Structures are given as structure tokens and as C-alpha cells.
Amino acid sequence: MADSSANRESGTPDPAPTLASDLGLQGVSRTLLIPLYARAHAATLMPRLGYDDPFARALAETLRLTVADVGRDRFTMRLCIARSAALQEALSALLAPERSAAHGPKRMVVVLACGLDTLPQRLGSGLADWICADLPEVMALRDRLLPPVPGVIHVPAVLPDHLDDVAARLATGRPVFVLEGVLPYLSPDQVVQALSALSALAPRGADVLVDGYHPALLAFARLGDGFRRMRVRFRFGLANTRDYARLAPRLRHRRVWDLLARIPLGNRKRCILPAVVAAGRPLATVVQLEVLPT
């Protein structure tokens, strides 16, 4: 999910028809197939991680999704799997009964740029109600492939700040906002607008989970054939995850998960030069932020 200019920024014609175009996906939205393929093949790509997503496997089979549709960049796929596992771990901790009790019987989780993510299916609606939001064309696809069920609402939304449908359905209380795989496609100004908009939606405070990448890693990520073929570019990265707290009112930095630590050393060769540039800072992370109450 991104603004219309980022989603269709390439002035060149799209390549020959692909599964993404057959599904009505354009620009950045086409990249949602990469993490879907990765999660579906997690047992093969990262067997030691113990991550499993049967819902992704079923979706990939329904779509007949193959490596020809997403490229052969296995590093990016493994990074997507590590990210999904870390987000699931972080969100599970936030929704744990002892943690959620302070915020009422159920928390509301808002998954922005949800694509075909299966977090609601994996974690269920026992401890949370869910709002899944993305571009209208993506939500039309999600409605067909992962239709809403009790406890899961689908709404259209466009980052950085077209969130009226989310606001209309957001319960009072302290939500959890999840932004996975979207901020790198926004400009720095749009990231500030997006985080400020989420802060404004949560006068009683909120938790925010985002994935973040060091600019050095993003520079090398462009070499991945999937991103190159889909003609997208990365526009936002942070060398220091603590800088998120400077981007929006009432935002605080709470915790970091290092994604590369979950990937076997032999599968991290692309990170050698970025790691030198980063001088010890993590290259790929999931970051937990907190929006303080007003």
C-alpha cells in the first residue's frame, strides 16, 4: 500500500502480462506476491526457523504462484520469512492475556498494507479484532481470496494519510498498528505523515510494529531480480531505529528484533558490504514503537 504516485511512479510501460497484472496489481502492489511465495515455501527456504504458514501455502496453490512470478532472489525471500516470524512473535507478545488485560478484553489490530498477509488467520480472533487495510484494488483481491470473517474487517486505505475508513471502524481503546513492507516505498515526508496520522488516530495511545531497513541494505536490495523486474524503488530507510521516535508526536522507541540474526550466516552474503557501511548497526529489523496517550 502506498500513495498513488509511488504505486505508479514508473513512466515506462509495464512488462508483458504476468500473474500480478492478471490479478489487477500495479506498481508497488505487485510486490505482495514475494512475501506470499516466501511464506508458502518457508519450510524449504528456512527449515531451521520452524516457521509455518499453511494459509500462505493454500493461497499460493490457488494462485498457481511460481518462482517465475516473483523472481529468484532467495535472500529477499528469507528476509520476508524472518520478518513474518518476528512480527508474529512481537504481536503475540502484545496480545498475550496478561498484557492485553490492561487494555480491555480484546485489542484491535490494524494491519496496514496488508496485501495477502495471513496474520489474522495465523493468530485468530480470540484476543484481537482485526482491521485489514490496503489499496482498493488489493482489498478487492483479498476479499476474494481471504474473505472477511467474524472479527476481521476489510477496508480500503491509502498511506500516508487517507485513513478515514480505518478511523470510522477503530474502537475506542489502545490499538496495535502493523506496517509491514510499506514504509520503504514512501518518501521520508510521507513516512512522517503516515506515523503522524496513526498517532492522531490513537488519543489513548497505541503500539506500532514496523519493519525497518538500513539505507545500505536497501541500496543492495535493488539488485534483487524480483524488485528489478517489478520496477519499484526504495525511498526510505533509517540507519538508527531510535530515529523513528523523532518522526511523529508522542512516538517512543521500545524494542528491536534483528531479522538477519534469524537467517543462516551462509545465506547472508549480500550483507557483507552493507554491514561494513552500517558499522555494527542492524541492517533489517522489526521495531516496536509506542504512541503515548494525549
Secondary structure, DSSP 8 states (H G I E B T S, - for coil): ---HHHHT---S---S--HHHHTT--GGGGGGHHHHHHHHTHHHH-GGG----HHHHHHHHHHT--HHHH-S-HHHHHHHHHHHHHHHHHHHHHTSHHHHGGG-S-EEEEEET-TT--HHHHH-SSSEEEEEEE-HHHHHHHHHHS---TTEEEEE-BTTTB-HHHHHH--SS--EEEE-S-GGGS-HHHHHHHHHHHHHH-TT-EEEEEEEE-HHHHHHHTTSHHHHHHT-------SSGGGGGGSSTTEEEEEEEESGGGS-GGG-GGGHHHHHHHTTS-SEEEEEEEE---
